[in-house]
Amino acid sequence: MLVRCPTCGTHARIVASDQLTNNTRMAYCQCKNINCSTTFSIVIEVHKVIRSPLQGSTPPTHQPELMGNPNQTDMFSEL
Ligand SMILES: [Zn+2]
C-alpha cells in the first residue's frame, strides 16, 4: 500500500496500526524523507464489498503466495 506524506509528498511507511472495527483500521505513518520525517495517522476502511464468495462455495482463505513475502505488510494482522 502506497502512502504519501501530506507535508512533502514523499512515500511514507506504516510503522504501526490498530484495529478499530471489523472494517476499519488506524495506521500510523512516518515520512521516509529524512528532512521532513512527518508522522501522521490514516484510517483504512472497507468501503464496499464488490464481490462476495458464491453461496455454497468453500470459505475464502489467505493466498499463501502473499503470506510468505517479507516485504508484504499485512495491515490487518495483530501487532
Ligand atoms: Zn514528508
PDB file of the backbone (N, CA, C, O) and the ligand in Angstrom, with CONECT records:
HET     ZN  A 101       1
ATOM      1  N   MET A   1       0.846  -1.177   0.000  1.00  0.00           N
ATOM      2  CA  MET A   1       0.000   0.000   0.000  1.00  0.00           C
ATOM      3  C   MET A   1       0.891   1.239   0.000  1.00  0.00           C
ATOM      4  O   MET A   1       1.752   1.385   0.868  1.00  0.00           O
ATOM      5  N   LEU A   2       0.692   2.116  -0.953  1.00  0.00           N
ATOM      6  CA  LEU A   2       1.479   3.339  -1.066  1.00  0.00           C
ATOM      7  C   LEU A   2       0.789   4.474  -0.307  1.00  0.00           C
ATOM      8  O   LEU A   2      -0.370   4.805  -0.561  1.00  0.00           O
ATOM      9  N   VAL A   3       1.529   5.052   0.621  1.00  0.00           N
ATOM     10  CA  VAL A   3       1.021   6.196   1.380  1.00  0.00           C
ATOM     11  C   VAL A   3       1.990   7.343   1.153  1.00  0.00           C
ATOM     12  O   VAL A   3       3.204   7.166   1.253  1.00  0.00           O
ATOM     13  N   ARG A   4       1.460   8.506   0.850  1.00  0.00           N
ATOM     14  CA  ARG A   4       2.313   9.675   0.639  1.00  0.00           C
ATOM     15  C   ARG A   4       2.190  10.635   1.819  1.00  0.00           C
ATOM     16  O   ARG A   4       1.120  10.794   2.406  1.00  0.00           O
ATOM     17  N   CYS A   5       3.289  11.254   2.141  1.00  0.00           N
ATOM     18  CA  CYS A   5       3.342  12.229   3.227  1.00  0.00           C
ATOM     19  C   CYS A   5       2.478  13.442   2.860  1.00  0.00           C
ATOM     20  O   CYS A   5       2.601  13.968   1.753  1.00  0.00           O
ATOM     21  N   PRO A   6       1.613  13.890   3.764  1.00  0.00           N
ATOM     22  CA  PRO A   6       0.777  15.061   3.468  1.00  0.00           C
ATOM     23  C   PRO A   6       1.563  16.366   3.462  1.00  0.00           C
ATOM     24  O   PRO A   6       1.062  17.383   2.983  1.00  0.00           O
ATOM     25  N   THR A   7       2.789  16.352   3.987  1.00  0.00           N
ATOM     26  CA  THR A   7       3.599  17.574   4.047  1.00  0.00           C
ATOM     27  C   THR A   7       4.437  17.756   2.794  1.00  0.00           C
ATOM     28  O   THR A   7       4.447  18.837   2.205  1.00  0.00           O
ATOM     29  N   CYS A   8       5.160  16.682   2.370  1.00  0.00           N
ATOM     30  CA  CYS A   8       6.100  16.843   1.257  1.00  0.00           C
ATOM     31  C   CYS A   8       5.799  15.928   0.061  1.00  0.00           C
ATOM     32  O   CYS A   8       6.389  16.103  -1.004  1.00  0.00           O
ATOM     33  N   GLY A   9       4.907  14.973   0.218  1.00  0.00           N
ATOM     34  CA  GLY A   9       4.529  14.100  -0.898  1.00  0.00           C
ATOM     35  C   GLY A   9       5.424  12.887  -1.100  1.00  0.00           C
ATOM     36  O   GLY A   9       5.175  12.079  -1.995  1.00  0.00           O
ATOM     37  N   THR A  10       6.462  12.748  -0.281  1.00  0.00           N
ATOM     38  CA  THR A  10       7.339  11.581  -0.360  1.00  0.00           C
ATOM     39  C   THR A  10       6.609  10.355   0.187  1.00  0.00           C
ATOM     40  O   THR A  10       5.681  10.475   0.987  1.00  0.00           O
ATOM     41  N   HIS A  11       7.043   9.175  -0.258  1.00  0.00           N
ATOM     42  CA  HIS A  11       6.465   7.945   0.280  1.00  0.00           C
ATOM     43  C   HIS A  11       6.652   7.901   1.796  1.00  0.00           C
ATOM     44  O   HIS A  11       7.662   8.353   2.336  1.00  0.00           O
ATOM     45  N   ALA A  12       5.660   7.351   2.447  1.00  0.00           N
ATOM     46  CA  ALA A  12       5.737   7.163   3.896  1.00  0.00           C
ATOM     47  C   ALA A  12       5.595   5.678   4.194  1.00  0.00           C
ATOM     48  O   ALA A  12       5.054   4.920   3.389  1.00  0.00           O
ATOM     49  N   ARG A  13       6.083   5.276   5.349  1.00  0.00           N
ATOM     50  CA  ARG A  13       5.930   3.870   5.737  1.00  0.00           C
ATOM     51  C   ARG A  13       4.990   3.781   6.923  1.00  0.00           C
ATOM     52  O   ARG A  13       4.931   4.674   7.768  1.00  0.00           O
ATOM     53  N   ILE A  14       4.255   2.675   6.960  1.00  0.00           N
ATOM     54  CA  ILE A  14       3.347   2.428   8.068  1.00  0.00           C
ATOM     55  C   ILE A  14       4.156   1.760   9.166  1.00  0.00           C
ATOM     56  O   ILE A  14       4.737   0.696   8.947  1.00  0.00           O
ATOM     57  N   VAL A  15       4.201   2.361  10.329  1.00  0.00           N
ATOM     58  CA  VAL A  15       5.025   1.834  11.414  1.00  0.00           C
ATOM     59  C   VAL A  15       4.216   1.068  12.455  1.00  0.00           C
ATOM     60  O   VAL A  15       4.779   0.256  13.190  1.00  0.00           O
ATOM     61  N   ALA A  16       2.933   1.303  12.530  1.00  0.00           N
ATOM     62  CA  ALA A  16       2.076   0.585  13.484  1.00  0.00           C
ATOM     63  C   ALA A  16       0.635   0.762  13.050  1.00  0.00           C
ATOM     64  O   ALA A  16       0.313   1.654  12.265  1.00  0.00           O
ATOM     65  N   SER A  17      -0.225  -0.092  13.567  1.00  0.00           N
ATOM     66  CA  SER A  17      -1.655   0.061  13.266  1.00  0.00           C
ATOM     67  C   SER A  17      -2.480  -0.588  14.362  1.00  0.00           C
ATOM     68  O   SER A  17      -2.023  -1.496  15.057  1.00  0.00           O
ATOM     69  N   ASP A  18      -3.701  -0.103  14.500  1.00  0.00           N
ATOM     70  CA  ASP A  18      -4.650  -0.630  15.482  1.00  0.00           C
ATOM     71  C   ASP A  18      -5.966  -0.935  14.785  1.00  0.00           C
ATOM     72  O   ASP A  18      -6.445  -0.148  13.968  1.00  0.00           O
ATOM     73  N   GLN A  19      -6.547  -2.082  15.115  1.00  0.00           N
ATOM     74  CA  GLN A  19      -7.872  -2.428  14.588  1.00  0.00           C
ATOM     75  C   GLN A  19      -8.911  -1.612  15.345  1.00  0.00           C
ATOM     76  O   GLN A  19      -8.960  -1.666  16.574  1.00  0.00           O
ATOM     77  N   LEU A  20      -9.734  -0.866  14.638  1.00  0.00           N
ATOM     78  CA  LEU A  20     -10.772  -0.062  15.285  1.00  0.00           C
ATOM     79  C   LEU A  20     -12.107  -0.798  15.284  1.00  0.00           C
ATOM     80  O   LEU A  20     -12.784  -0.875  16.309  1.00  0.00           O
ATOM     81  N   THR A  21     -12.479  -1.338  14.128  1.00  0.00           N
ATOM     82  CA  THR A  21     -13.697  -2.133  13.989  1.00  0.00           C
ATOM     83  C   THR A  21     -13.365  -3.284  13.041  1.00  0.00           C
ATOM     84  O   THR A  21     -12.225  -3.396  12.591  1.00  0.00           O
ATOM     85  N   ASN A  22     -14.335  -4.135  12.731  1.00  0.00           N
ATOM     86  CA  ASN A  22     -14.095  -5.228  11.790  1.00  0.00           C
ATOM     87  C   ASN A  22     -13.675  -4.712  10.422  1.00  0.00           C
ATOM     88  O   ASN A  22     -12.954  -5.400   9.700  1.00  0.00           O
ATOM     89  N   ASN A  23     -14.109  -3.525  10.056  1.00  0.00           N
ATOM     90  CA  ASN A  23     -13.833  -2.989   8.721  1.00  0.00           C
ATOM     91  C   ASN A  23     -12.955  -1.746   8.731  1.00  0.00           C
ATOM     92  O   ASN A  23     -12.755  -1.123   7.689  1.00  0.00           O
ATOM     93  N   THR A  24     -12.435  -1.380   9.883  1.00  0.00           N
ATOM     94  CA  THR A  24     -11.673  -0.134   9.975  1.00  0.00           C
ATOM     95  C   THR A  24     -10.394  -0.347  10.773  1.00  0.00           C
ATOM     96  O   THR A  24     -10.391  -1.027  11.799  1.00  0.00           O
ATOM     97  N   ARG A  25      -9.313   0.243  10.287  1.00  0.00           N
ATOM     98  CA  ARG A  25      -8.026   0.150  10.963  1.00  0.00           C
ATOM     99  C   ARG A  25      -7.340   1.515  10.942  1.00  0.00           C
ATOM    100  O   ARG A  25      -7.355   2.199   9.919  1.00  0.00           O
ATOM    101  N   MET A  26      -6.739   1.916  12.067  1.00  0.00           N
ATOM    102  CA  MET A  26      -5.953   3.146  12.152  1.00  0.00           C
ATOM    103  C   MET A  26      -4.489   2.770  11.935  1.00  0.00           C
ATOM    104  O   MET A  26      -3.964   1.891  12.619  1.00  0.00           O
ATOM    105  N   ALA A  27      -3.828   3.435  10.980  1.00  0.00           N
ATOM    106  CA  ALA A  27      -2.418   3.160  10.708  1.00  0.00           C
ATOM    107  C   ALA A  27      -1.615   4.423  10.991  1.00  0.00           C
ATOM    108  O   ALA A  27      -2.027   5.533  10.652  1.00  0.00           O
ATOM    109  N   TYR A  28      -0.454   4.228  11.621  1.00  0.00           N
ATOM    110  CA  TYR A  28       0.436   5.334  11.965  1.00  0.00           C
ATOM    111  C   TYR A  28       1.609   5.304  10.990  1.00  0.00           C
ATOM    112  O   TYR A  28       2.253   4.271  10.813  1.00  0.00           O
ATOM    113  N   CYS A  29       1.878   6.440  10.364  1.00  0.00           N
ATOM    114  CA  CYS A  29       2.841   6.502   9.266  1.00  0.00           C
ATOM    115  C   CYS A  29       3.943   7.506   9.572  1.00  0.00           C
ATOM    116  O   CYS A  29       3.760   8.454  10.335  1.00  0.00           O
ATOM    117  N   GLN A  30       5.111   7.261   8.942  1.00  0.00           N
ATOM    118  CA  GLN A  30       6.226   8.193   9.057  1.00  0.00           C
ATOM    119  C   GLN A  30       6.802   8.436   7.671  1.00  0.00           C
ATOM    120  O   GLN A  30       7.035   7.497   6.909  1.00  0.00           O
ATOM    121  N   CYS A  31       7.027   9.696   7.355  1.00  0.00           N
ATOM    122  CA  CYS A  31       7.598  10.080   6.072  1.00  0.00           C
ATOM    123  C   CYS A  31       9.028   9.544   5.959  1.00  0.00           C
ATOM    124  O   CYS A  31       9.796   9.588   6.920  1.00  0.00           O
ATOM    125  N   LYS A  32       9.379   9.030   4.752  1.00  0.00           N
ATOM    126  CA  LYS A  32      10.732   8.499   4.519  1.00  0.00           C
ATOM    127  C   LYS A  32      11.745   9.589   4.202  1.00  0.00           C
ATOM    128  O   LYS A  32      12.948   9.328   4.199  1.00  0.00           O
ATOM    129  N   ASN A  33      11.284  10.798   3.937  1.00  0.00           N
ATOM    130  CA  ASN A  33      12.174  11.923   3.655  1.00  0.00           C
ATOM    131  C   ASN A  33      12.814  12.366   4.974  1.00  0.00           C
ATOM    132  O   ASN A  33      12.129  12.891   5.852  1.00  0.00           O
ATOM    133  N   ILE A  34      14.118  12.157   5.110  1.00  0.00           N
ATOM    134  CA  ILE A  34      14.805  12.438   6.372  1.00  0.00           C
ATOM    135  C   ILE A  34      14.735  13.922   6.744  1.00  0.00           C
ATOM    136  O   ILE A  34      14.828  14.271   7.921  1.00  0.00           O
ATOM    137  N   ASN A  35      14.572  14.789   5.752  1.00  0.00           N
ATOM    138  CA  ASN A  35      14.463  16.226   6.037  1.00  0.00           C
ATOM    139  C   ASN A  35      13.062  16.633   6.453  1.00  0.00           C
ATOM    140  O   ASN A  35      12.844  17.776   6.853  1.00  0.00           O
ATOM    141  N   CYS A  36      12.115  15.723   6.364  1.00  0.00           N
ATOM    142  CA  CYS A  36      10.723  16.000   6.723  1.00  0.00           C
ATOM    143  C   CYS A  36      10.338  15.204   7.976  1.00  0.00           C
ATOM    144  O   CYS A  36      10.075  15.776   9.034  1.00  0.00           O
ATOM    145  N   SER A  37      10.310  13.884   7.834  1.00  0.00           N
ATOM    146  CA  SER A  37      10.011  12.972   8.947  1.00  0.00           C
ATOM    147  C   SER A  37       8.661  13.231   9.611  1.00  0.00           C
ATOM    148  O   SER A  37       8.486  12.935  10.793  1.00  0.00           O
ATOM    149  N   THR A  38       7.707  13.779   8.860  1.00  0.00           N
ATOM    150  CA  THR A  38       6.367  13.975   9.409  1.00  0.00           C
ATOM    151  C   THR A  38       5.773  12.635   9.823  1.00  0.00           C
ATOM    152  O   THR A  38       5.911  11.646   9.104  1.00  0.00           O
ATOM    153  N   THR A  39       5.122  12.599  10.961  1.00  0.00           N
ATOM    154  CA  THR A  39       4.368  11.422  11.374  1.00  0.00           C
ATOM    155  C   THR A  39       2.895  11.785  11.326  1.00  0.00           C
ATOM    156  O   THR A  39       2.506  12.898  11.680  1.00  0.00           O
ATOM    157  N   PHE A  40       2.091  10.848  10.892  1.00  0.00           N
ATOM    158  CA  PHE A  40       0.654  11.102  10.753  1.00  0.00           C
ATOM    159  C   PHE A  40      -0.098   9.783  10.811  1.00  0.00           C
ATOM    160  O   PHE A  40       0.496   8.709  10.717  1.00  0.00           O
ATOM    161  N   SER A  41      -1.388   9.877  10.966  1.00  0.00           N
ATOM    162  CA  SER A  41      -2.211   8.668  11.016  1.00  0.00           C
ATOM    163  C   SER A  41      -3.210   8.700   9.874  1.00  0.00           C
ATOM    164  O   SER A  41      -3.624   9.765   9.416  1.00  0.00           O
ATOM    165  N   ILE A  42      -3.588   7.509   9.425  1.00  0.00           N
ATOM    166  CA  ILE A  42      -4.606   7.365   8.385  1.00  0.00           C
ATOM    167  C   ILE A  42      -5.609   6.321   8.859  1.00  0.00           C
ATOM    168  O   ILE A  42      -5.301   5.482   9.705  1.00  0.00           O
ATOM    169  N   VAL A  43      -6.797   6.387   8.307  1.00  0.00           N
ATOM    170  CA  VAL A  43      -7.812   5.383   8.595  1.00  0.00           C
ATOM    171  C   VAL A  43      -8.033   4.585   7.322  1.00  0.00           C
ATOM    172  O   VAL A  43      -8.268   5.147   6.252  1.00  0.00           O
ATOM    173  N   ILE A  44      -7.953   3.261   7.452  1.00  0.00           N
ATOM    174  CA  ILE A  44      -8.186   2.361   6.324  1.00  0.00           C
ATOM    175  C   ILE A  44      -9.518   1.669   6.590  1.00  0.00           C
ATOM    176  O   ILE A  44      -9.711   1.033   7.626  1.00  0.00           O
ATOM    177  N   GLU A  45     -10.426   1.807   5.635  1.00  0.00           N
ATOM    178  CA  GLU A  45     -11.777   1.288   5.851  1.00  0.00           C
ATOM    179  C   GLU A  45     -12.246   0.514   4.624  1.00  0.00           C
ATOM    180  O   GLU A  45     -11.974   0.914   3.492  1.00  0.00           O
ATOM    181  N   VAL A  46     -12.942  -0.578   4.844  1.00  0.00           N
ATOM    182  CA  VAL A  46     -13.601  -1.268   3.747  1.00  0.00           C
ATOM    183  C   VAL A  46     -14.764  -0.378   3.317  1.00  0.00           C
ATOM    184  O   VAL A  46     -15.687  -0.125   4.091  1.00  0.00           O
ATOM    185  N   HIS A  47     -14.707   0.091   2.077  1.00  0.00           N
ATOM    186  CA  HIS A  47     -15.739   0.996   1.575  1.00  0.00           C
ATOM    187  C   HIS A  47     -16.947   0.223   1.080  1.00  0.00           C
ATOM    188  O   HIS A  47     -18.085   0.551   1.417  1.00  0.00           O
ATOM    189  N   LYS A  48     -16.697  -0.800   0.285  1.00  0.00           N
ATOM    190  CA  LYS A  48     -17.792  -1.556  -0.312  1.00  0.00           C
ATOM    191  C   LYS A  48     -17.269  -2.937  -0.695  1.00  0.00           C
ATOM    192  O   LYS A  48     -16.154  -3.067  -1.200  1.00  0.00           O
ATOM    193  N   VAL A  49     -18.075  -3.962  -0.454  1.00  0.00           N
ATOM    194  CA  VAL A  49     -17.733  -5.300  -0.932  1.00  0.00           C
ATOM    195  C   VAL A  49     -18.211  -5.385  -2.373  1.00  0.00           C
ATOM    196  O   VAL A  49     -19.403  -5.255  -2.651  1.00  0.00           O
ATOM    197  N   ILE A  50     -17.279  -5.602  -3.278  1.00  0.00           N
ATOM    198  CA  ILE A  50     -17.605  -5.638  -4.702  1.00  0.00           C
ATOM    199  C   ILE A  50     -18.136  -7.004  -5.098  1.00  0.00           C
ATOM    200  O   ILE A  50     -19.067  -7.111  -5.896  1.00  0.00           O
ATOM    201  N   ARG A  51     -17.544  -8.040  -4.541  1.00  0.00           N
ATOM    202  CA  ARG A  51     -17.978  -9.399  -4.869  1.00  0.00           C
ATOM    203  C   ARG A  51     -17.754 -10.272  -3.650  1.00  0.00           C
ATOM    204  O   ARG A  51     -16.680 -10.238  -3.049  1.00  0.00           O
ATOM    205  N   SER A  52     -18.745 -11.044  -3.283  1.00  0.00           N
ATOM    206  CA  SER A  52     -18.628 -11.998  -2.181  1.00  0.00           C
ATOM    207  C   SER A  52     -18.479 -13.383  -2.765  1.00  0.00           C
ATOM    208  O   SER A  52     -18.815 -13.598  -3.930  1.00  0.00           O
ATOM    209  N   PRO A  53     -17.969 -14.355  -1.967  1.00  0.00           N
ATOM    210  CA  PRO A  53     -17.909 -15.730  -2.458  1.00  0.00           C
ATOM    211  C   PRO A  53     -19.308 -16.230  -2.790  1.00  0.00           C
ATOM    212  O   PRO A  53     -20.286 -15.816  -2.168  1.00  0.00           O
ATOM    213  N   LEU A  54     -19.397 -17.117  -3.767  1.00  0.00           N
ATOM    214  CA  LEU A  54     -20.677 -17.684  -4.148  1.00  0.00           C
ATOM    215  C   LEU A  54     -21.234 -18.513  -3.002  1.00  0.00           C
ATOM    216  O   LEU A  54     -20.479 -19.138  -2.258  1.00  0.00           O
ATOM    217  N   GLN A  55     -22.541 -18.518  -2.861  1.00  0.00           N
ATOM    218  CA  GLN A  55     -23.168 -19.340  -1.826  1.00  0.00           C
ATOM    219  C   GLN A  55     -22.872 -20.803  -2.111  1.00  0.00           C
ATOM    220  O   GLN A  55     -22.927 -21.249  -3.257  1.00  0.00           O
ATOM    221  N   GLY A  56     -22.556 -21.549  -1.050  1.00  0.00           N
ATOM    222  CA  GLY A  56     -22.264 -22.968  -1.190  1.00  0.00           C
ATOM    223  C   GLY A  56     -20.810 -23.256  -1.489  1.00  0.00           C
ATOM    224  O   GLY A  56     -20.407 -24.419  -1.497  1.00  0.00           O
ATOM    225  N   SER A  57     -20.006 -22.230  -1.736  1.00  0.00           N
ATOM    226  CA  SER A  57     -18.587 -22.459  -2.003  1.00  0.00           C
ATOM    227  C   SER A  57     -17.837 -22.540  -0.678  1.00  0.00           C
ATOM    228  O   SER A  57     -18.386 -22.213   0.375  1.00  0.00           O
ATOM    229  N   THR A  58     -16.589 -22.974  -0.733  1.00  0.00           N
ATOM    230  CA  THR A  58     -15.789 -23.058   0.488  1.00  0.00           C
ATOM    231  C   THR A  58     -15.411 -21.657   0.939  1.00  0.00           C
ATOM    232  O   THR A  58     -15.279 -20.755   0.112  1.00  0.00           O
ATOM    233  N   PRO A  59     -15.234 -21.462   2.252  1.00  0.00           N
ATOM    234  CA  PRO A  59     -14.882 -20.128   2.750  1.00  0.00           C
ATOM    235  C   PRO A  59     -13.537 -19.678   2.197  1.00  0.00           C
ATOM    236  O   PRO A  59     -12.661 -20.510   1.960  1.00  0.00           O
ATOM    237  N   PRO A  60     -13.358 -18.374   1.987  1.00  0.00           N
ATOM    238  CA  PRO A  60     -12.082 -17.871   1.467  1.00  0.00           C
ATOM    239  C   PRO A  60     -10.966 -18.041   2.490  1.00  0.00           C
ATOM    240  O   PRO A  60     -11.196 -18.002   3.698  1.00  0.00           O
ATOM    241  N   THR A  61      -9.758 -18.231   1.982  1.00  0.00           N
ATOM    242  CA  THR A  61      -8.572 -18.321   2.841  1.00  0.00           C
ATOM    243  C   THR A  61      -7.549 -17.321   2.318  1.00  0.00           C
ATOM    244  O   THR A  61      -7.697 -16.771   1.226  1.00  0.00           O
ATOM    245  N   HIS A  62      -6.499 -17.095   3.127  1.00  0.00           N
ATOM    246  CA  HIS A  62      -5.424 -16.217   2.672  1.00  0.00           C
ATOM    247  C   HIS A  62      -4.704 -16.860   1.500  1.00  0.00           C
ATOM    248  O   HIS A  62      -4.621 -18.085   1.416  1.00  0.00           O
ATOM    249  N   GLN A  63      -4.190 -16.049   0.605  1.00  0.00           N
ATOM    250  CA  GLN A  63      -3.422 -16.568  -0.509  1.00  0.00           C
ATOM    251  C   GLN A  63      -2.002 -16.841  -0.027  1.00  0.00           C
ATOM    252  O   GLN A  63      -1.304 -15.909   0.372  1.00  0.00           O
ATOM    253  N   PRO A  64      -1.546 -18.123  -0.055  1.00  0.00           N
ATOM    254  CA  PRO A  64      -0.235 -18.467   0.505  1.00  0.00           C
ATOM    255  C   PRO A  64       0.913 -17.699  -0.123  1.00  0.00           C
ATOM    256  O   PRO A  64       1.879 -17.381   0.570  1.00  0.00           O
ATOM    257  N   GLU A  65       0.842 -17.390  -1.410  1.00  0.00           N
ATOM    258  CA  GLU A  65       1.967 -16.704  -2.045  1.00  0.00           C
ATOM    259  C   GLU A  65       2.137 -15.281  -1.516  1.00  0.00           C
ATOM    260  O   GLU A  65       3.221 -14.710  -1.640  1.00  0.00           O
ATOM    261  N   LEU A  66       1.087 -14.695  -0.927  1.00  0.00           N
ATOM    262  CA  LEU A  66       1.198 -13.361  -0.362  1.00  0.00           C
ATOM    263  C   LEU A  66       1.634 -13.397   1.100  1.00  0.00           C
ATOM    264  O   LEU A  66       2.244 -12.446   1.589  1.00  0.00           O
ATOM    265  N   MET A  67       1.330 -14.470   1.789  1.00  0.00           N
ATOM    266  CA  MET A  67       1.600 -14.529   3.220  1.00  0.00           C
ATOM    267  C   MET A  67       3.083 -14.690   3.524  1.00  0.00           C
ATOM    268  O   MET A  67       3.530 -14.243   4.580  1.00  0.00           O
ATOM    269  N   GLY A  68       3.866 -15.312   2.640  1.00  0.00           N
ATOM    270  CA  GLY A  68       5.263 -15.592   2.932  1.00  0.00           C
ATOM    271  C   GLY A  68       6.222 -14.501   2.499  1.00  0.00           C
ATOM    272  O   GLY A  68       7.422 -14.603   2.757  1.00  0.00           O
ATOM    273  N   ASN A  69       5.727 -13.461   1.849  1.00  0.00           N
ATOM    274  CA  ASN A  69       6.590 -12.398   1.348  1.00  0.00           C
ATOM    275  C   ASN A  69       6.959 -11.447   2.484  1.00  0.00           C
ATOM    276  O   ASN A  69       6.074 -10.777   3.015  1.00  0.00           O
ATOM    277  N   PRO A  70       8.257 -11.359   2.885  1.00  0.00           N
ATOM    278  CA  PRO A  70       8.631 -10.480   3.990  1.00  0.00           C
ATOM    279  C   PRO A  70       8.458  -9.003   3.665  1.00  0.00           C
ATOM    280  O   PRO A  70       8.427  -8.176   4.577  1.00  0.00           O
ATOM    281  N   ASN A  71       8.345  -8.653   2.386  1.00  0.00           N
ATOM    282  CA  ASN A  71       8.146  -7.251   2.007  1.00  0.00           C
ATOM    283  C   ASN A  71       6.676  -6.866   2.017  1.00  0.00           C
ATOM    284  O   ASN A  71       6.340  -5.688   1.892  1.00  0.00           O
ATOM    285  N   GLN A  72       5.804  -7.843   2.164  1.00  0.00           N
ATOM    286  CA  GLN A  72       4.361  -7.591   2.175  1.00  0.00           C
ATOM    287  C   GLN A  72       3.938  -7.230   3.596  1.00  0.00           C
ATOM    288  O   GLN A  72       4.199  -7.992   4.527  1.00  0.00           O
ATOM    289  N   THR A  73       3.306  -6.110   3.771  1.00  0.00           N
ATOM    290  CA  THR A  73       2.807  -5.707   5.067  1.00  0.00           C
ATOM    291  C   THR A  73       1.369  -6.135   5.214  1.00  0.00           C
ATOM    292  O   THR A  73       0.519  -5.748   4.412  1.00  0.00           O
ATOM    293  N   ASP A  74       1.087  -6.927   6.227  1.00  0.00           N
ATOM    294  CA  ASP A  74      -0.274  -7.357   6.488  1.00  0.00           C
ATOM    295  C   ASP A  74      -0.914  -6.321   7.406  1.00  0.00           C
ATOM    296  O   ASP A  74      -0.698  -6.329   8.617  1.00  0.00           O
ATOM    297  N   MET A  75      -1.695  -5.439   6.818  1.00  0.00           N
ATOM    298  CA  MET A  75      -2.286  -4.332   7.545  1.00  0.00           C
ATOM    299  C   MET A  75      -3.225  -4.793   8.651  1.00  0.00           C
ATOM    300  O   MET A  75      -3.431  -4.076   9.630  1.00  0.00           O
ATOM    301  N   PHE A  76      -3.788  -5.969   8.504  1.00  0.00           N
ATOM    302  CA  PHE A  76      -4.821  -6.387   9.430  1.00  0.00           C
ATOM    303  C   PHE A  76      -4.349  -7.456  10.408  1.00  0.00           C
ATOM    304  O   PHE A  76      -5.159  -8.057  11.113  1.00  0.00           O
ATOM    305  N   SER A  77      -3.041  -7.693  10.453  1.00  0.00           N
ATOM    306  CA  SER A  77      -2.539  -8.647  11.447  1.00  0.00           C
ATOM    307  C   SER A  77      -2.383  -7.936  12.776  1.00  0.00           C
ATOM    308  O   SER A  77      -2.230  -6.715  12.818  1.00  0.00           O
ATOM    309  N   GLU A  78      -2.419  -8.674  13.834  1.00  0.00           N
ATOM    310  CA  GLU A  78      -2.230  -8.094  15.155  1.00  0.00           C
ATOM    311  C   GLU A  78      -0.761  -7.741  15.337  1.00  0.00           C
ATOM    312  O   GLU A  78       0.113  -8.501  14.920  1.00  0.00           O
ATOM    313  N   LEU A  79      -0.485  -6.624  15.941  1.00  0.00           N
ATOM    314  CA  LEU A  79       0.895  -6.189  16.168  1.00  0.00           C
ATOM    315  C   LEU A  79       1.337  -6.583  17.555  1.00  0.00           C
ATOM    316  O   LEU A  79       2.472  -6.306  17.943  1.00  0.00           O
TER     317      LEU A  79
HETATM  318 ZN    ZN A 101       7.333  14.322   4.287  1.00  0.00          ZN2+
END
